[in-house]
Amino acid sequence: MKTLKESYTVMIIPTPISKAYRFSFSKQALKIILGTTTVITILLVVFIIQYFYMVGDMWELKSLRKETRSQKIQIQTFASNVTDLKKQMARLKDLDAKLRVITDIGPPPQSDQLMGMGGPEERGTDAVYQDGAVSAEDIKKMDQDLDRLKTDASAQELSFEELTEAMKDRRSLWASTPSVWPVRGWLTSGFGNRISPFTGSVTMHNGIDVASRRDTPVQATAGGVVSYEGFDSGLGKVIKLNHGYGMQTIYGHLAKVNVRIGQKVKRGDIIGFVGNTGLSTGPHVHYEVFVNNVPVNPLRYILN
């Protein structure tokens, strides 16, 4: 004798006059269907929740990346500014050294502390700016550079204060010390041994050559008195100024002169014009500085 299995019948009637559709499910089958549907629904809900969490994380990640890029640019700009400050400090140190040579007051009291920025093997803010890679070590290095810059700036301020006081006491010496370019142009030959363009042999060049257009004004590099004005077989039309304190300057290869012997001049006065006289390969000024009758490198004294 067969046992009737318990089942459920679902009847669907699309319209009142349509044929009815019947579906029968056993109790076991219905349990399986309901269980499967429940699992799928739970999985779908979990998936949707995870999806929204992932979307939120993606937006947060995108925002963090944007913020990181912005911070990276700011750090690189900051590194570039630190590099520029270091270069400016180097120029100030060079100016300080030249002023101390001119005023003859010796090295600054904290000269051993100035510009303690590390050697060429050290990765610094220059490298951060060039390759764009920023690490915790780079940030630390920039902090160290800033601390050193603050120290150097304080030391440089004290040094300039000392120089200011020294210059007040040496105002006459300062006015008589050659400290500017005699003419605006291009430095074509420096001080020291060089191969002569006329003989091809190594000779001592007692000054510097500054090329410029013909008839460009030539200025006195310091206050003084015209001690000589005339013609030299090598330097052509030449002017010599006596500045006192054992200092003299010479200006050669001029096209014409604008002063006379015994005339007093101030720094910046026009004393002649660029030419090509004497032994010269083109328009330029040959400029010499003598201290106690010994030729010295004029670049040591030029400040501008």
C-alpha positions as CSV (number, residue, x, y, z in Angstrom):
1,M,0.0,0.0,0.0
2,K,1.6,3.3,-1.2
3,T,1.8,6.3,1.1
4,L,0.7,9.6,-0.4
5,K,3.5,12.2,-0.2
6,E,2.5,15.6,1.2
7,S,2.6,18.2,-1.5
8,Y,1.6,21.7,-2.3
9,T,-0.2,22.9,-5.4
10,V,0.1,26.4,-6.8
11,M,-2.6,27.5,-9.2
12,I,-2.2,30.5,-11.5
13,I,-5.2,32.0,-13.3
14,P,-4.1,34.8,-15.6
15,T,-7.7,36.0,-16.3
16,P,-11.1,35.0,-15.0
17,I,-11.8,33.1,-18.3
18,S,-8.3,31.8,-18.8
19,K,-7.3,28.2,-18.2
20,A,-5.7,27.7,-14.8
21,Y,-2.1,26.6,-14.5
22,R,-1.3,24.2,-11.6
23,F,2.1,23.4,-10.2
24,S,2.6,20.8,-7.6
25,F,5.6,20.7,-5.3
26,S,6.5,18.2,-2.8
27,K,7.2,19.4,0.7
28,Q,10.8,18.4,0.3
29,A,11.2,20.3,-3.0
30,L,9.6,23.4,-1.6
31,K,12.0,23.3,1.3
32,I,14.9,23.1,-1.1
33,I,13.6,26.0,-3.2
34,L,12.9,28.2,-0.2
35,G,16.3,27.4,1.3
36,T,18.1,28.1,-2.0
37,T,16.2,31.4,-2.4
38,T,17.1,32.4,1.1
39,V,20.8,31.7,0.6
40,I,20.8,33.6,-2.7
41,T,19.0,36.5,-1.1
42,I,21.5,36.6,1.8
43,L,24.5,36.4,-0.6
44,L,23.0,39.1,-2.7
45,V,22.5,41.4,0.3
46,V,26.1,40.7,1.4
47,F,27.4,41.4,-2.1
48,I,25.5,44.7,-2.3
49,I,26.8,45.8,1.2
50,Q,30.3,44.8,0.2
51,Y,29.9,46.7,-3.1
52,F,29.0,49.9,-1.4
53,Y,31.9,49.5,1.0
54,M,34.2,49.0,-1.9
55,V,32.8,52.1,-3.7
56,G,33.4,54.1,-0.5
57,D,36.9,52.8,-0.2
58,M,37.6,53.6,-3.8
59,W,36.4,57.2,-3.4
60,E,38.5,57.5,-0.2
61,L,41.5,56.1,-2.0
62,K,41.0,58.4,-5.0
63,S,40.8,61.4,-2.5
64,L,43.9,60.2,-0.7
65,R,45.8,59.9,-4.0
66,K,44.8,63.4,-5.0
67,E,45.8,64.7,-1.6
68,T,49.1,62.9,-1.8
69,R,49.9,64.3,-5.3
70,S,49.1,67.8,-4.0
71,Q,51.3,67.3,-1.0
72,K,54.1,65.9,-3.2
73,I,54.0,69.0,-5.4
74,Q,54.1,71.2,-2.3
75,I,57.0,69.3,-0.9
76,Q,58.9,69.6,-4.2
77,T,58.1,73.3,-4.3
78,F,59.4,73.6,-0.8
79,A,62.5,71.7,-1.7
80,S,63.1,74.0,-4.6
81,N,62.7,77.0,-2.3
82,V,65.2,75.6,0.1
83,T,67.6,75.0,-2.7
84,D,67.2,78.6,-3.9
85,L,67.8,79.8,-0.3
86,K,71.0,77.8,-0.1
87,K,72.2,79.3,-3.4
88,Q,71.4,82.8,-2.1
89,M,73.3,82.1,1.1
90,A,76.3,81.0,-1.0
91,R,76.1,84.3,-3.0
92,L,75.9,86.2,0.3
93,K,78.9,84.3,1.6
94,D,80.8,85.2,-1.6
95,L,79.9,88.8,-1.2
96,D,80.9,88.7,2.4
97,A,84.3,87.3,1.5
98,K,84.9,90.0,-1.1
99,L,83.9,92.8,1.2
100,R,86.2,91.4,3.9
101,V,89.1,91.4,1.3
102,I,88.3,95.0,0.4
103,T,87.9,96.2,4.0
104,D,90.8,94.0,5.3
105,I,89.0,93.0,8.5
106,G,89.7,89.3,8.4
107,P,87.4,86.3,8.3
108,P,84.0,86.3,10.1
109,P,84.1,85.0,13.7
110,Q,81.8,82.1,12.8
111,S,83.2,81.4,9.3
112,D,83.6,77.7,10.1
113,Q,79.8,77.4,10.6
114,L,78.7,79.2,7.5
115,M,77.1,77.1,4.7
116,G,77.5,73.7,6.5
117,M,75.3,72.0,3.9
118,G,77.0,68.7,3.4
119,G,79.1,67.3,0.5
120,P,78.3,66.4,-3.1
121,E,77.6,62.7,-2.3
122,E,74.8,63.6,0.0
123,R,71.2,63.5,-1.3
124,G,69.7,66.9,-0.6
125,T,66.8,69.0,-1.6
126,D,68.2,69.4,-5.1
127,A,67.6,65.7,-5.7
128,V,64.1,65.8,-4.3
129,Y,63.2,68.6,-6.8
130,Q,64.8,66.8,-9.8
131,D,63.5,63.3,-9.5
132,G,60.3,64.0,-7.6
133,A,60.8,61.1,-5.1
134,V,59.9,62.1,-1.6
135,S,60.8,59.9,1.4
136,A,60.9,60.4,5.1
137,E,64.6,60.8,4.8
138,D,64.1,63.6,2.4
139,I,61.8,65.4,4.8
140,K,64.3,65.0,7.6
141,K,67.1,66.4,5.3
142,M,65.0,69.4,4.4
143,D,64.4,70.1,8.1
144,Q,68.1,69.8,8.7
145,D,68.8,72.2,5.8
146,L,66.3,74.7,7.2
147,D,67.9,74.6,10.7
148,R,71.3,75.1,9.1
149,L,70.0,78.0,7.0
150,K,68.6,79.7,10.1
151,T,72.0,79.3,11.8
152,D,73.8,80.6,8.7
153,A,71.4,83.5,8.3
154,S,72.0,84.5,11.9
155,A,75.8,84.2,11.5
156,Q,75.7,86.1,8.2
157,E,73.6,88.9,9.8
158,L,76.2,89.3,12.5
159,S,79.0,89.3,9.9
160,F,77.3,92.0,7.8
161,E,76.7,94.1,11.0
162,E,80.5,93.9,11.6
163,L,81.2,94.8,7.9
164,T,78.8,97.8,8.2
165,E,80.7,99.1,11.2
166,A,84.0,98.5,9.4
167,M,82.8,100.3,6.3
168,K,81.8,103.3,8.3
169,D,85.3,103.5,9.6
170,R,86.8,102.9,6.1
171,R,84.5,105.1,4.0
172,S,87.5,106.7,2.2
173,L,89.1,103.4,1.6
174,W,85.8,102.0,0.2
175,A,85.4,104.9,-2.2
176,S,88.9,104.4,-3.4
177,T,88.7,100.6,-3.8
178,P,87.9,99.2,-7.4
179,S,84.7,97.3,-6.9
180,V,82.6,97.4,-10.2
181,W,83.0,96.3,-13.8
182,P,84.7,98.9,-16.0
183,V,82.3,98.2,-18.8
184,R,79.3,96.0,-19.4
185,G,80.2,93.1,-21.7
186,W,81.6,89.6,-21.9
187,L,84.6,88.3,-20.0
188,T,86.8,86.9,-22.8
189,S,90.1,86.4,-20.9
190,G,90.9,86.1,-17.2
191,F,93.8,86.8,-15.0
192,G,96.9,84.6,-15.0
193,N,98.9,82.5,-17.4
194,R,97.4,82.1,-20.9
195,I,98.4,81.4,-24.5
196,S,99.1,84.7,-26.3
197,P,96.9,85.1,-29.4
198,F,99.8,86.9,-31.0
199,T,102.9,84.8,-30.1
200,G,101.3,81.4,-29.4
201,S,103.4,81.1,-26.2
202,V,102.3,81.1,-22.6
203,T,102.5,84.5,-21.1
204,M,101.2,86.2,-17.9
205,H,98.0,88.2,-18.3
206,N,98.0,90.8,-15.6
207,G,94.3,91.7,-16.0
208,I,91.1,90.7,-17.5
209,D,89.6,91.4,-21.0
210,V,86.0,92.5,-21.3
211,A,84.6,92.5,-24.8
212,S,81.9,95.1,-25.7
213,R,80.7,97.1,-28.6
214,R,83.0,99.8,-29.9
215,D,82.4,103.3,-28.3
216,T,80.6,101.7,-25.2
217,P,81.3,104.0,-22.2
218,V,84.1,102.9,-19.8
219,Q,83.7,103.9,-16.2
220,A,86.1,104.4,-13.3
221,T,85.8,101.5,-11.0
222,A,86.7,103.7,-7.9
223,G,87.4,107.3,-7.0
224,G,90.9,108.5,-7.8
225,V,93.2,110.7,-9.8
226,V,94.2,110.3,-13.5
227,S,97.9,109.6,-13.3
228,Y,98.5,108.8,-16.9
229,E,96.7,109.2,-20.3
230,G,98.4,108.3,-23.5
231,F,99.3,105.6,-26.0
232,D,101.1,102.3,-25.3
233,S,102.3,99.9,-28.1
234,G,100.6,97.0,-26.5
235,L,97.6,98.5,-24.7
236,G,96.9,101.2,-27.3
237,K,95.1,104.2,-25.8
238,V,95.4,103.7,-22.1
239,I,94.3,105.4,-18.8
240,K,95.9,104.9,-15.4
241,L,94.1,105.9,-12.2
242,N,95.7,106.3,-8.8
243,H,93.2,105.5,-6.1
244,G,95.5,105.9,-3.0
245,Y,96.0,103.3,-0.4
246,G,98.5,101.6,-2.8
247,M,95.8,100.9,-5.4
248,Q,95.9,101.6,-9.1
249,T,93.8,100.6,-12.1
250,I,94.6,100.5,-15.8
251,Y,92.2,100.6,-18.8
252,G,93.6,99.7,-22.2
253,H,92.6,99.4,-25.9
254,L,90.4,102.5,-25.7
255,A,89.0,104.2,-28.8
256,K,89.2,107.6,-27.1
257,V,89.7,109.0,-23.6
258,N,87.4,111.4,-21.7
259,V,89.8,112.6,-19.0
260,R,93.1,114.4,-18.6
261,I,96.1,113.9,-16.3
262,G,95.5,115.2,-12.8
263,Q,91.7,115.1,-13.1
264,K,89.8,113.7,-10.1
265,V,87.2,111.1,-10.8
266,K,84.5,109.3,-8.8
267,R,83.4,105.7,-9.2
268,G,81.1,105.5,-12.2
269,D,82.5,108.5,-14.0
270,I,82.9,107.9,-17.8
271,I,86.7,108.0,-18.5
272,G,86.8,106.6,-22.0
273,F,85.2,104.5,-24.7
274,V,85.7,100.9,-25.8
275,G,88.1,100.6,-28.8
276,N,90.5,98.3,-30.6
277,T,93.7,100.1,-30.3
278,G,97.1,98.5,-29.7
279,L,97.6,94.8,-29.9
280,S,94.0,93.7,-29.9
281,T,91.9,91.1,-31.7
282,G,88.6,93.0,-31.4
283,P,86.8,95.8,-29.4
284,H,87.3,95.3,-25.7
285,V,88.8,96.8,-22.5
286,H,91.9,95.4,-20.9
287,Y,91.5,96.1,-17.1
288,E,94.2,95.7,-14.5
289,V,94.3,96.3,-10.7
290,F,97.5,96.8,-8.8
291,V,97.9,96.7,-5.0
292,N,101.3,98.1,-3.9
293,N,102.6,97.8,-7.5
294,V,101.6,94.0,-7.6
295,P,99.0,92.9,-10.2
296,V,96.0,91.2,-8.6
297,N,93.0,89.4,-10.0
298,P,90.4,92.2,-10.6
299,L,87.6,89.7,-10.1
300,R,88.4,89.5,-6.4
301,Y,87.2,93.0,-6.1
302,I,84.2,93.2,-8.4
303,L,81.0,93.1,-6.5
304,N,78.3,93.7,-9.1
